[in-house]
Amino acid sequence: MFGTAQILRFLSKSGILTALPSYTGNRKEVNGLTTILVSFFVSVAAGIACYYICKWLDRHSRGS
């Protein structure tokens, strides 16, 4: 499974974190950015969970 440090390392190496806009002092923008980041991490976690669930189901359906 992927740890938080591995995910952050991947994001920093891929340039995703550097491409995000910097803080401008506008509170709404920061809240919007937080929402985007949380949504991104939730979707990545859901994709990883889906991958392992599908892998587990494939392994069990072949054994039947």
C-alpha positions, -999 to 999 in steps of 0.1 A, spaced: 0 0 0 11 35 -5 21 57 24 15 95 27 53 101 22 53 81 -10 23 99 -24 38 134 -16 72 123 -30 54 113 -63 34 145 -64 65 166 -59 86 147 -85 58 148 -111 54 186 -107 18 185 -95 25 203 -63 47 230 -80 20 236 -106 -6 246 -80 -11 284 -75 6 300 -47 -12 317 -17 -26 351 -26 -42 360 7 -77 354 -6 -94 330 19 -119 317 -7 -91 307 -30 -74 288 -2 -106 270 7 -111 261 -30 -76 248 -32 -81 227 -1 -112 213 -16 -94 204 -48 -65 188 -30 -88 168 -7 -109 157 -37 -77 147 -56 -64 126 -27 -98 109 -21 -100 100 -58 -65 86 -58 -73 65 -27 -105 53 -43 -86 43 -74 -61 24 -54 -88 7 -34 -107 -2 -66 -75 -17 -81 -69 -40 -51 -106 -50 -48 -107 -59 -85 -75 -78 -82 -89 -97 -52 -121 -105 -70 -103 -117 -100 -81 -140 -79 -112 -154 -61 -133 -159 -93 -105 -179 -110 -103 -202 -80 -140 -211 -81 
